[in-house]
Amino acid sequence: MIIRCIRYASSSSSITKKIEKPVDDYTYCINSVRKADYENFLCTGLLRPSLIQRPAMAIRALNVELALIRDQVSNTQIGQMRLQFWRETIDSIYSSLNENTNRKINHPVAREINLSIKYNQLSKLWFHRLIKSREITLNDMPFSDIEQLENYLEQSITPTYYLLLELAKQRTLNADHIASHLGRSQGLINIVRGIPYNAHKRRCLIPLSYLNEHKVSQQDIINGQFSNEQFRQVIYQLCNRSCFHLQKTIELFEQDKIFQKQSLFSSSTNSTRSLFLPIIVIYDYLKRIKNIDFDLTNKHINERNPWLIWNLYKYKMFGSTAAAATQKDVEVAQPPDDAISCMKFSPASVPQTYLIASSWANDIRCWEIQANGQSVAKAMQKHDAPILSCCWSEDGSKVFTAGCDKTAKMWDLQANTFVQIAAHDQPIRTIHYIQRPTYSCVMTGGWDRTVKFWDMRQAQPLKQLALNERVYAADVLGPMAVITTADRALQVYSLDQGPTEYKKMESLLKYQHRCISIFTDKSRNPNGFAVGSIEGRVAIMYVDTANPSADNFTFKCHRSTPAAPANTQDIFSVNDIAFHPVHGTLATVGSDGRYSFWDKDERTKLKTSDVINDQPVACCSFDARGQLFAYASSYDWHKGHEGNSQTKKNTIFLRQCFEEMKPKPKR
């Protein structure tokens, strides 16, 4: 079958036209799949054992027949009639098997399906689900959101994989989950690839929620406006979703203990692996579309990869491409030369995405983050001492910095000027921009035990507040500011009518505070904060709650697994906390060199990374749309200057995070 597939794959259409004699049913199926679904045609030709190749090709051919109905009919009623023909054909085949009778079948694909069902235990349910799913697209109605689209893909593509698993006798709960994620990932890629063709037919299958989010109309797509930045963001979002399901597919496959116990070269392993060869097809497309910056007008996106069949064969035999298909976080170009202290993405008011990072090399750097995740270094400014904190103005035109030279400065990005706007008697640990309806200012917190509020046009602060101890961390969001000091005191400020003390709160943590971050309720109003300590623990605290003992809580994080026999563990500092701007979940990073994602409402962990670069993760940030998670692998000074190794590289990574940060469905 492999030789046969390669022969058919390399044959030209002109040779095919010279064949005048009728072809057998199997050859008809091969020609049909090769013409309409070339990549799955290659994958099917590499299935092991070879006995399942013929029925698998018949299943693929049936799916082609069903998918082509929409383009072959002029109205919905005729399409329904064709679907009804296939529904009755499947029913007739199963009835004949039950009655042990032979009924005449007039369609070559149906005859091959009849043989497949006769000699294999295939579920009737999956055939009917394939047929029923095609009713959804007969009327050309768009999908309202991504969940509705994925539900359609679950019905129209995933049953094909369930049938292939039944052919290979590999149906397990885990295998079904693999098939589900793979079907969704492949289906989303099919949606992206079909956009130009569907636009020509005046159809749009992109979820309306994605179009509305990026201000793209269906008419723009029908008119072929594929190259503008807004539309490329839509494509990026669809590909990001596909990549998420691809990662899940590979994770589940690699975690399957049954598959792992099998010998690498056993026929059973190759059989299982060959069922999921479309992993390589999806990965290949995602890689190519990323390289062209998600531009569907680029002519190279529709070119066939001449190495695809070799990559498929290599993966089938050795699985060598599976690791490559997992997500690799992207390094930011030209990172700082010393420890990274703070990072912030540009606000939502800025159309393009920018990232700033301050460091102990005395500099503040700015990068432009492109749609494909690559970064371009744009500019840099310097203090006279290490910079400890940075932030953006609300309109994204200015950047503010504060550092150990006891000054705070304003960087006008358009004019590229860098001027001092504030001063303290000791190093300034935090800086935040405040924008309220009646005023705007900059808030600085220093180790001189003061918090100051500055009008950038005046040399003296608008207001100064004395504290009992040094400021260690602070955050500002909307009308709320919160500050924590060296004595673990927590002070909440109201900002609407000018900065005023609102509430003092007692910490739930017993050790030094390291970081603090405000969170919001479902209406996007700030109602509490998370504070992390050097003891590998985070406290979730609500400002105005009727039942603080029940609502406020702490959880352990950034700790090693207890080691026997003493049951001891290493405890690491929580260096930074950031809340996802869409889902409300949170990320923590620590001195253990890991990042973790959490759902505070369900009090569960979503994900923990492996150790990164064998050094701490110093700080983190989410972009305004919640698509990117930036984290800095860098020394955090928790072991003093003796622990600072000059040989270890400071690195900023960007990770696609939107799907990973989603709360898990409630059981």
C-alpha positions as CSV (number, residue, x, y, z in Angstrom):
1,M,0.0,0.0,0.0
2,I,2.9,2.4,0.7
3,I,4.3,1.9,-2.8
4,R,0.9,2.2,-4.2
5,C,0.2,5.5,-2.4
6,I,3.6,7.0,-3.5
7,R,2.9,5.9,-7.1
8,Y,-0.5,7.6,-7.0
9,A,0.8,10.7,-5.2
10,S,3.4,11.2,-7.9
11,S,1.2,10.6,-10.9
12,S,0.0,13.7,-12.8
13,S,-3.5,14.6,-13.7
14,S,-2.7,14.2,-17.4
15,I,-1.8,10.5,-16.9
16,T,-5.0,10.0,-14.9
17,K,-7.1,11.4,-17.7
18,K,-5.7,8.8,-20.2
19,I,-7.2,6.0,-18.1
20,E,-10.4,5.2,-19.9
21,K,-11.3,1.8,-18.4
22,P,-13.4,1.7,-15.3
23,V,-11.4,1.6,-12.0
24,D,-12.2,-0.8,-9.2
25,D,-13.8,0.5,-6.0
26,Y,-10.6,0.6,-4.0
27,T,-8.8,2.6,-6.7
28,Y,-11.8,5.0,-6.9
29,C,-11.5,5.6,-3.1
30,I,-7.7,6.2,-3.5
31,N,-8.2,8.7,-6.3
32,S,-10.9,10.5,-4.4
33,V,-8.9,10.9,-1.3
34,R,-5.7,11.8,-3.2
35,K,-7.5,14.6,-5.1
36,A,-9.5,16.1,-2.2
37,D,-7.5,15.2,0.9
38,Y,-3.9,14.7,-0.2
39,E,-2.2,14.8,3.3
40,N,-4.6,12.3,4.8
41,F,-4.2,10.2,1.7
42,L,-0.4,10.0,2.5
43,C,-1.1,9.3,6.2
44,T,-3.6,6.5,5.3
45,G,-1.0,4.9,3.0
46,L,1.4,4.6,5.9
47,L,-1.0,3.0,8.4
48,R,0.2,-0.2,10.1
49,P,-0.7,-3.0,9.9
50,S,-1.3,-2.8,6.2
51,L,-4.5,-4.8,6.5
52,I,-6.3,-1.7,7.9
53,Q,-5.2,0.6,5.0
54,R,-8.0,-0.4,2.7
55,P,-10.9,0.1,5.1
56,A,-9.2,3.3,6.4
57,M,-9.1,4.6,2.8
58,A,-12.8,3.8,2.4
59,I,-13.6,5.8,5.6
60,R,-11.5,8.7,4.3
61,A,-13.3,8.5,1.0
62,L,-16.7,8.6,2.7
63,N,-15.7,11.7,4.6
64,V,-14.6,13.3,1.3
65,E,-17.9,12.5,-0.3
66,L,-19.8,14.0,2.6
67,A,-17.6,17.1,2.7
68,L,-18.1,17.8,-1.0
69,I,-21.9,17.8,-0.9
70,R,-22.1,21.4,0.0
71,D,-20.2,22.5,-3.1
72,Q,-22.1,20.1,-5.4
73,V,-25.6,21.2,-4.6
74,S,-27.4,24.5,-5.4
75,N,-29.8,24.5,-2.4
76,T,-30.1,23.0,1.1
77,Q,-32.9,20.6,0.1
78,I,-30.8,18.8,-2.4
79,G,-28.0,18.6,0.1
80,Q,-30.3,17.0,2.6
81,M,-31.4,14.5,0.0
82,R,-27.8,13.4,-0.6
83,L,-27.1,13.1,3.1
84,Q,-30.3,11.1,3.4
85,F,-28.9,8.8,0.7
86,W,-25.8,8.1,2.7
87,R,-27.8,7.7,5.9
88,E,-30.0,5.1,4.3
89,T,-27.0,3.4,2.7
90,I,-25.3,2.9,6.1
91,D,-28.6,1.6,7.6
92,S,-29.0,-0.8,4.7
93,I,-25.4,-2.2,5.1
94,Y,-26.0,-2.9,8.8
95,S,-29.4,-4.4,8.1
96,S,-27.9,-6.7,5.6
97,L,-25.3,-7.9,8.1
98,N,-28.0,-8.5,10.7
99,E,-30.2,-10.4,8.2
100,N,-27.3,-12.1,6.5
101,T,-28.5,-11.0,3.1
102,N,-26.8,-9.2,0.2
103,R,-28.3,-6.0,-1.2
104,K,-27.2,-4.3,-4.3
105,I,-25.0,-1.2,-3.7
106,N,-24.5,1.2,-6.5
107,H,-21.8,3.6,-5.2
108,P,-18.1,2.5,-5.2
109,V,-17.4,4.2,-1.9
110,A,-20.5,2.6,-0.3
111,R,-19.3,-0.8,-1.6
112,E,-15.9,-0.3,0.1
113,I,-17.6,0.8,3.3
114,N,-19.7,-2.3,3.1
115,L,-16.6,-4.5,3.0
116,S,-15.0,-2.5,5.9
117,I,-18.1,-3.0,8.1
118,K,-18.4,-6.6,7.1
119,Y,-14.9,-7.6,8.2
120,N,-14.4,-5.2,11.1
121,Q,-16.4,-4.3,14.1
122,L,-17.2,-0.7,13.3
123,S,-19.8,1.3,15.2
124,K,-22.8,2.6,13.3
125,L,-22.9,5.6,15.6
126,W,-19.7,7.2,14.1
127,F,-20.9,6.9,10.5
128,H,-24.2,8.6,11.4
129,R,-22.4,11.3,13.3
130,L,-20.2,12.0,10.3
131,I,-23.4,12.3,8.1
132,K,-25.4,14.4,10.6
133,S,-22.5,16.9,11.1
134,R,-22.6,18.0,7.5
135,E,-26.2,19.3,7.9
136,I,-24.7,22.1,10.0
137,T,-22.8,23.7,7.1
138,L,-25.5,23.3,4.4
139,N,-27.1,26.7,5.2
140,D,-23.7,28.6,5.3
141,M,-24.6,30.0,8.8
142,P,-21.5,31.3,10.6
143,F,-20.5,29.9,14.1
144,S,-21.1,32.3,17.0
145,D,-18.0,31.4,19.0
146,I,-15.1,29.0,19.1
147,E,-17.0,26.5,21.3
148,Q,-19.7,26.1,18.7
149,L,-17.1,25.6,15.9
150,E,-15.2,23.0,17.9
151,N,-18.4,21.2,18.6
152,Y,-19.0,21.0,14.9
153,L,-15.4,19.7,14.4
154,E,-15.9,17.1,17.1
155,Q,-18.9,15.8,15.1
156,S,-17.4,16.0,11.6
157,I,-13.7,15.0,12.0
158,T,-13.2,13.1,15.3
159,P,-15.5,10.2,14.4
160,T,-13.1,9.4,11.6
161,Y,-10.4,8.8,14.2
162,Y,-12.7,6.8,16.4
163,L,-13.3,4.5,13.4
164,L,-9.6,4.2,12.7
165,L,-9.0,3.2,16.3
166,E,-11.7,0.6,16.0
167,L,-10.0,-0.8,12.9
168,A,-6.7,-1.0,14.8
169,K,-8.5,-2.4,17.9
170,Q,-7.0,0.4,20.0
171,R,-10.2,1.9,21.6
172,T,-9.4,3.1,25.1
173,L,-10.5,6.1,27.1
174,N,-7.2,7.8,26.7
175,A,-7.0,7.0,22.9
176,D,-10.5,8.6,22.5
177,H,-9.2,11.7,24.2
178,I,-6.2,11.8,21.9
179,A,-8.5,11.4,18.9
180,S,-10.8,14.2,20.2
181,H,-8.0,16.7,20.5
182,L,-6.4,15.7,17.2
183,G,-9.7,16.1,15.4
184,R,-10.2,19.6,16.7
185,S,-6.7,20.6,16.0
186,Q,-6.9,19.3,12.4
187,G,-10.3,20.8,11.9
188,L,-9.2,24.3,13.0
189,I,-6.3,24.1,10.5
190,N,-8.8,23.0,7.8
191,I,-10.9,26.1,8.6
192,V,-7.9,28.4,8.2
193,R,-6.8,26.7,5.0
194,G,-10.3,26.9,3.6
195,I,-10.8,30.7,4.2
196,P,-9.8,31.9,0.7
197,Y,-11.9,29.2,-1.0
198,N,-15.0,29.8,1.2
199,A,-14.6,33.6,0.8
200,H,-14.8,33.0,-3.0
201,K,-18.0,31.1,-2.4
202,R,-19.2,34.0,-0.1
203,R,-19.0,31.9,3.0
204,C,-17.3,32.6,6.3
205,L,-16.8,29.8,9.0
206,I,-14.7,31.9,11.4
207,P,-16.3,32.3,14.8
208,L,-18.1,35.7,15.0
209,S,-16.6,36.2,18.5
210,Y,-13.1,36.2,17.0
211,L,-14.2,38.6,14.2
212,N,-15.8,41.0,16.6
213,E,-12.9,41.0,19.0
214,H,-10.5,42.1,16.2
215,K,-13.0,44.3,14.4
216,V,-13.1,42.3,11.2
217,S,-16.4,42.0,9.3
218,Q,-17.5,39.0,7.3
219,Q,-17.7,41.3,4.2
220,D,-14.0,42.1,4.6
221,I,-13.2,38.4,4.4
222,I,-15.5,37.8,1.4
223,N,-13.8,40.7,-0.3
224,G,-10.5,39.0,0.2
225,Q,-8.9,41.4,2.7
226,F,-6.5,38.9,4.2
227,S,-3.3,40.8,4.7
228,N,-4.3,43.5,7.3
229,E,-3.1,43.2,10.8
230,Q,-6.5,42.7,12.4
231,F,-7.3,39.7,10.2
232,R,-3.9,38.1,10.8
233,Q,-4.6,38.3,14.5
234,V,-7.8,36.3,13.9
235,I,-5.7,33.7,12.0
236,Y,-3.2,33.7,14.8
237,Q,-5.9,33.1,17.3
238,L,-7.3,30.1,15.3
239,C,-3.8,28.7,14.9
240,N,-3.1,29.2,18.6
241,R,-6.2,27.2,19.4
242,S,-5.2,24.4,17.0
243,C,-1.7,24.4,18.6
244,F,-3.3,24.0,22.0
245,H,-5.2,20.9,21.0
246,L,-2.0,19.6,19.2
247,Q,-0.1,19.9,22.4
248,K,-2.8,18.0,24.3
249,T,-2.7,15.3,21.7
250,I,1.0,14.8,22.1
251,E,0.9,15.0,25.9
252,L,-1.8,12.4,26.2
253,F,-0.1,10.1,23.7
254,E,3.3,10.3,25.5
255,Q,1.6,9.8,28.9
256,D,-0.2,6.7,27.9
257,K,1.4,4.0,30.0
258,I,0.3,1.2,27.7
259,F,2.0,2.8,24.7
260,Q,5.1,3.5,26.7
261,K,5.5,-0.1,27.8
262,Q,5.6,-1.3,24.2
263,S,8.9,-1.8,22.4
264,L,9.9,1.1,20.1
265,F,10.0,-1.2,17.0
266,S,7.1,-3.4,17.8
267,S,4.4,-3.6,15.3
268,S,1.9,-2.5,17.9
269,T,3.7,0.7,18.7
270,N,4.1,1.6,15.0
271,S,0.4,0.8,14.5
272,T,-0.6,3.1,17.3
273,R,1.7,5.8,16.2
274,S,0.7,5.6,12.6
275,L,-3.0,6.3,13.5
276,F,-1.9,9.8,14.6
277,L,0.3,10.7,11.7
278,P,-1.8,13.8,11.0
279,I,0.1,15.3,14.0
280,I,3.0,15.9,11.6
281,V,0.7,17.4,9.0
282,I,-0.7,19.9,11.5
283,Y,2.7,20.7,12.9
284,D,4.1,21.3,9.4
285,Y,1.3,23.7,8.6
286,L,1.5,25.6,11.9
287,K,5.2,26.0,11.4
288,R,4.9,27.3,7.8
289,I,2.1,29.8,8.6
290,K,4.0,31.1,11.5
291,N,7.0,31.7,9.4
292,I,5.0,33.9,7.0
293,D,3.4,35.9,9.9
294,F,-0.1,34.3,9.4
295,D,-0.5,36.0,6.0
296,L,-2.9,33.9,3.9
297,T,-2.0,36.0,0.8
298,N,1.6,34.6,0.8
299,K,1.9,32.2,-2.1
300,H,4.1,29.8,-0.2
301,I,1.4,28.8,2.3
302,N,-0.4,26.6,-0.3
303,E,2.7,24.9,-1.7
304,R,3.1,21.2,-0.9
305,N,6.0,20.3,1.3
306,P,8.1,17.9,-0.7
307,W,9.6,16.4,2.5
308,L,6.2,15.7,4.1
309,I,6.0,12.0,3.1
310,W,9.5,11.5,4.5
311,N,8.6,13.2,7.8
312,L,5.5,11.1,8.1
313,Y,7.5,7.9,7.5
314,K,10.2,8.9,9.9
315,Y,7.7,9.7,12.6
316,K,5.8,6.4,12.0
317,M,9.0,4.4,12.5
318,F,10.8,6.4,15.2
319,G,8.4,9.0,16.6
320,S,11.3,11.5,16.2
321,T,9.1,14.5,15.4
322,A,6.7,14.2,18.3
323,A,8.9,16.2,20.6
324,A,9.3,18.9,17.9
325,A,5.5,19.3,17.6
326,T,5.2,20.4,21.3
327,Q,5.2,24.0,21.9
328,K,8.5,25.7,22.2
329,D,8.5,29.1,24.0
330,V,10.1,31.9,22.0
331,E,13.1,33.7,23.3
332,V,13.1,37.5,23.2
333,A,15.9,39.0,21.1
334,Q,18.8,40.9,22.8
335,P,17.8,40.4,26.5
336,P,19.4,42.4,29.3
337,D,23.0,41.6,30.3
338,D,22.2,41.3,34.0
339,A,19.4,40.1,36.3
340,I,15.9,41.1,35.0
341,S,13.8,42.9,37.7
342,C,10.5,43.8,36.1
343,M,8.5,43.2,32.8
344,K,5.3,44.8,31.5
345,F,3.4,44.5,28.2
346,S,1.9,47.5,26.6
347,P,-1.7,48.4,27.5
348,A,-4.8,47.5,25.4
349,S,-4.9,51.0,24.0
350,V,-1.8,50.3,21.9
351,P,-2.7,48.4,18.6
352,Q,0.6,46.7,18.4
353,T,2.1,44.6,21.3
354,Y,5.3,45.9,23.0
355,L,7.2,44.6,26.0
356,I,9.5,46.5,28.4
357,A,11.9,45.0,30.9
358,S,14.1,46.6,33.5
359,S,17.3,45.1,34.8
360,W,20.3,45.3,37.2
361,A,22.4,46.3,34.2
362,N,20.9,49.8,34.8
363,D,18.8,49.7,31.6
364,I,15.2,49.6,30.4
365,R,14.6,47.9,27.1
366,C,11.6,47.9,24.7
367,W,10.7,45.2,22.1
368,E,8.0,45.0,19.5
369,I,6.3,41.6,19.6
370,Q,5.2,40.5,16.2
371,A,2.1,38.4,15.3
372,N,4.3,35.2,14.9
373,G,5.7,35.6,18.4
374,Q,9.1,36.9,17.2
375,S,10.5,40.0,18.9
376,V,12.3,43.1,17.6
377,A,14.5,45.2,19.9
378,K,13.4,48.8,19.4
379,A,15.1,51.0,22.0
380,M,16.9,51.3,25.3
381,Q,17.5,53.9,28.1
382,K,19.8,53.9,31.2
383,H,19.7,54.9,34.8
384,D,22.9,55.4,36.9
385,A,22.1,52.3,39.0
386,P,20.0,49.1,38.7
387,I,16.4,49.7,37.7
388,L,13.9,47.8,40.1
389,S,10.5,48.6,38.6
390,C,8.8,49.9,35.4
391,C,5.3,50.6,34.0
392,W,3.4,52.1,31.1
393,S,1.1,55.1,30.8
394,E,-2.5,54.2,30.0
395,D,-2.2,55.4,26.4
396,G,1.1,53.5,25.9
397,S,3.1,56.6,24.8
398,K,5.3,56.7,27.9
399,V,7.3,54.4,30.1
400,F,8.1,55.0,33.8
401,T,11.1,53.6,35.6
402,A,12.4,53.6,39.2
403,G,15.7,52.3,40.6
404,C,18.5,52.2,43.0
405,D,19.8,55.7,42.0
406,K,16.9,57.0,44.1
407,T,15.2,58.5,41.0
408,A,12.1,57.8,38.9
409,K,12.2,58.7,35.2
410,M,9.8,59.1,32.3
411,W,10.6,57.8,28.8
412,D,8.7,59.5,26.1
413,L,8.8,56.8,23.4
414,Q,7.8,59.0,20.5
415,A,10.3,61.7,21.3
416,N,12.8,59.2,22.8
417,T,13.5,61.5,25.7
418,F,14.3,60.2,29.2
419,V,13.8,62.7,32.1
420,Q,13.7,62.5,35.9
421,I,10.2,63.1,37.4
422,A,10.6,61.9,41.0
423,A,13.2,61.3,43.8
424,H,13.4,59.6,47.2
425,D,16.0,59.5,49.9
426,Q,16.6,55.8,49.3
427,P,16.2,53.4,46.3
428,I,12.8,53.4,44.8
429,R,11.3,49.9,44.8
430,T,8.0,50.3,42.9
431,I,6.5,52.6,40.3
432,H,2.9,52.7,39.0
433,Y,0.9,55.0,36.7
434,I,-2.5,56.1,38.0
435,Q,-5.3,57.2,35.6
436,R,-8.6,58.3,37.1
437,P,-11.4,60.4,35.6
438,T,-10.3,63.6,37.4
439,Y,-6.5,63.2,37.6
440,S,-3.5,61.2,36.6
441,C,-0.2,60.8,38.5
442,V,2.7,58.4,39.2
443,M,3.0,56.5,42.5
444,T,6.4,55.5,43.8
445,G,7.3,53.4,46.8
446,G,10.8,53.6,48.3
447,W,13.0,52.1,50.9
448,D,12.9,55.4,52.7
449,R,9.5,54.3,54.1
450,T,7.4,56.6,52.0
451,V,4.9,56.4,49.2
452,K,4.8,59.5,47.0
453,F,2.3,60.6,44.3
454,W,3.7,62.8,41.5
455,D,2.4,65.1,38.9
456,M,5.0,64.8,36.2
457,R,5.0,68.5,35.6
458,Q,6.0,69.4,39.2
459,A,9.2,68.9,41.1
460,Q,7.4,68.2,44.4
461,P,5.0,65.3,45.0
462,L,1.2,65.9,45.1
463,K,1.0,63.8,48.2
464,Q,3.4,61.9,50.5
465,L,2.5,59.1,52.9
466,A,4.7,57.9,55.7
467,L,5.0,54.1,56.4
468,N,6.4,52.1,59.3
469,E,8.8,50.1,57.0
470,R,10.3,49.9,53.6
471,V,8.1,49.3,50.5
472,Y,8.7,45.8,49.2
473,A,5.9,45.4,46.6
474,A,2.9,47.3,45.3
475,D,0.2,47.2,42.6
476,V,-2.4,49.5,41.1
477,L,-5.5,48.6,39.2
478,G,-8.3,51.0,38.5
479,P,-9.5,52.7,41.7
480,M,-7.4,50.5,44.0
481,A,-3.8,50.5,45.1
482,V,-2.2,48.1,47.5
483,I,1.2,48.2,49.2
484,T,3.1,45.7,51.3
485,T,6.2,46.6,53.4
486,A,9.1,44.9,55.1
487,D,7.1,44.2,58.3
488,R,4.4,42.3,56.2
489,A,1.9,45.2,56.6
490,L,-0.8,45.5,53.9
491,Q,-2.2,48.9,53.1
492,V,-5.1,49.4,50.6
493,Y,-5.7,52.8,49.1
494,S,-8.7,54.3,47.3
495,L,-7.7,56.4,44.3
496,D,-11.0,57.8,42.9
497,Q,-11.1,61.0,45.0
498,G,-7.3,61.3,45.2
499,P,-5.0,58.8,47.0
500,T,-6.6,58.1,50.4
501,E,-6.0,55.3,52.9
502,Y,-8.9,52.8,52.7
503,K,-8.0,49.8,54.8
504,K,-5.2,48.1,56.7
505,M,-5.2,44.3,56.5
506,E,-3.4,41.6,58.5
507,S,-1.4,39.3,56.4
508,L,-2.1,35.5,56.3
509,L,1.6,34.8,55.6
510,K,4.2,34.4,58.3
511,Y,7.3,35.3,56.3
512,Q,8.6,38.2,54.3
513,H,6.4,39.3,51.4
514,R,8.0,39.3,48.0
515,C,5.3,40.3,45.5
516,I,1.6,41.4,45.3
517,S,-1.0,41.6,42.5
518,I,-4.6,42.8,42.4
519,F,-7.4,40.7,41.0
520,T,-11.0,41.6,39.9
521,D,-14.5,40.2,40.1
522,K,-16.5,39.1,37.1
523,S,-17.4,42.7,36.4
524,R,-13.7,43.6,36.1
525,N,-13.8,45.6,39.3
526,P,-10.8,45.1,41.7
527,N,-11.9,43.3,44.8
528,G,-8.8,41.7,46.3
529,F,-5.2,40.8,45.8
530,A,-2.7,37.9,45.9
531,V,0.5,38.3,47.9
532,G,3.5,35.9,47.7
533,S,6.2,35.3,50.2
534,I,9.7,33.8,50.5
535,E,8.2,30.7,52.1
536,G,6.8,29.3,48.9
537,R,3.2,30.3,49.7
538,V,0.6,32.7,48.3
539,A,-2.3,34.3,50.1
540,I,-5.6,35.2,48.3
541,M,-7.2,38.1,50.2
542,Y,-10.5,39.9,49.4
543,V,-10.7,43.5,50.5
544,D,-14.4,43.7,51.4
545,T,-15.8,40.2,52.2
546,A,-18.5,39.3,54.6
547,N,-16.7,36.1,55.5
548,P,-13.0,36.6,55.4
549,S,-12.2,33.4,57.3
550,A,-13.9,31.4,54.5
551,D,-13.0,33.5,51.5
552,N,-9.4,34.3,52.3
553,F,-6.9,31.4,52.0
554,T,-3.3,30.5,51.3
555,F,-1.7,27.8,49.2
556,K,1.7,26.3,48.9
557,C,3.7,26.6,45.7
558,H,7.3,26.5,44.4
559,R,8.4,23.7,46.7
560,S,10.3,20.5,45.9
561,T,8.7,17.1,46.2
562,P,9.2,15.8,49.8
563,A,12.2,13.4,49.8
564,A,12.2,10.2,51.8
565,P,13.1,9.1,54.5
566,A,13.1,12.4,56.3
567,N,10.2,13.7,54.2
568,T,12.0,17.1,53.8
569,Q,11.6,19.5,50.9
570,D,13.2,22.6,49.6
571,I,11.1,25.8,49.8
572,F,11.6,28.6,47.3
573,S,10.5,32.3,47.1
574,V,7.5,33.4,45.1
575,N,9.1,36.1,42.9
576,D,6.1,37.4,41.0
577,I,2.3,37.0,40.5
578,A,0.3,38.0,37.5
579,F,-3.5,37.6,36.8
580,H,-4.8,36.7,33.3
581,P,-6.7,39.7,31.9
582,V,-9.5,37.5,30.4
583,H,-9.9,34.3,32.5
584,G,-8.9,35.7,35.9
585,T,-6.6,32.8,36.6
586,L,-3.1,33.6,37.9
587,A,0.5,32.7,37.2
588,T,3.3,32.5,39.9
589,V,7.0,32.3,39.2
590,G,9.7,31.4,41.7
591,S,13.3,30.8,42.7
592,D,12.8,27.1,41.9
593,G,13.0,28.1,38.2
594,R,9.4,27.2,37.4
595,Y,6.2,28.9,36.6
596,S,2.8,27.6,37.7
597,F,-0.8,28.5,36.6
598,W,-3.6,28.5,39.1
599,D,-7.4,28.9,39.4
600,K,-8.0,30.7,42.6
601,D,-11.8,30.4,42.4
602,E,-11.6,26.6,42.2
603,R,-8.5,26.5,44.3
604,T,-6.7,24.2,41.9
605,K,-3.5,24.1,39.9
606,L,-3.7,24.2,36.1
607,K,-0.1,23.6,35.2
608,T,3.5,23.6,36.4
609,S,6.5,23.9,34.1
610,D,9.8,22.0,34.3
611,V,12.8,23.8,35.7
612,I,14.0,26.5,33.2
613,N,17.7,27.1,32.5
614,D,18.6,25.8,36.0
615,Q,18.0,29.3,37.5
616,P,15.2,31.3,39.0
617,V,12.3,32.8,37.2
618,A,12.4,36.4,38.4
619,C,9.3,38.1,37.0
620,C,6.4,37.6,34.6
621,S,3.6,39.4,32.7
622,F,0.5,38.8,30.5
623,D,-0.2,40.8,27.4
624,A,-3.4,42.9,27.3
625,R,-5.3,40.3,25.2
626,G,-4.2,37.4,27.4
627,Q,-2.5,35.6,24.4
628,L,1.1,35.8,25.6
629,F,2.8,35.0,28.9
630,A,6.3,36.5,29.3
631,Y,8.6,35.1,32.0
632,A,12.3,36.0,32.7
633,S,14.8,33.3,33.5
634,S,17.3,35.3,35.5
635,Y,19.0,35.5,38.9
636,D,16.8,36.9,41.7
637,W,19.6,37.6,44.3
638,H,18.1,35.2,46.8
639,K,21.6,33.9,47.5
640,G,23.3,37.2,47.4
641,H,26.2,38.2,45.1
642,E,27.9,34.8,45.8
643,G,25.1,33.0,44.0
644,N,25.2,35.2,40.9
645,S,26.8,33.2,38.1
646,Q,28.0,35.2,35.2
647,T,28.0,32.2,32.9
648,K,24.2,31.8,33.0
649,K,22.3,33.7,30.3
650,N,19.4,36.0,31.2
651,T,16.5,35.1,29.0
652,I,13.0,36.3,28.4
653,F,10.6,33.7,27.0
654,L,7.2,34.3,25.4
655,R,4.6,31.5,25.7
656,Q,1.2,31.2,24.0
657,C,-1.1,30.8,27.1
658,F,-4.7,31.7,26.3
659,E,-5.9,28.1,26.3
660,E,-3.7,26.9,29.2
661,M,-5.0,29.7,31.4
662,K,-8.6,28.7,31.0
663,P,-10.3,27.5,34.1
664,K,-11.0,23.7,34.0
665,P,-14.7,22.9,33.5
666,K,-16.6,22.2,36.7
667,R,-17.4,18.6,37.4
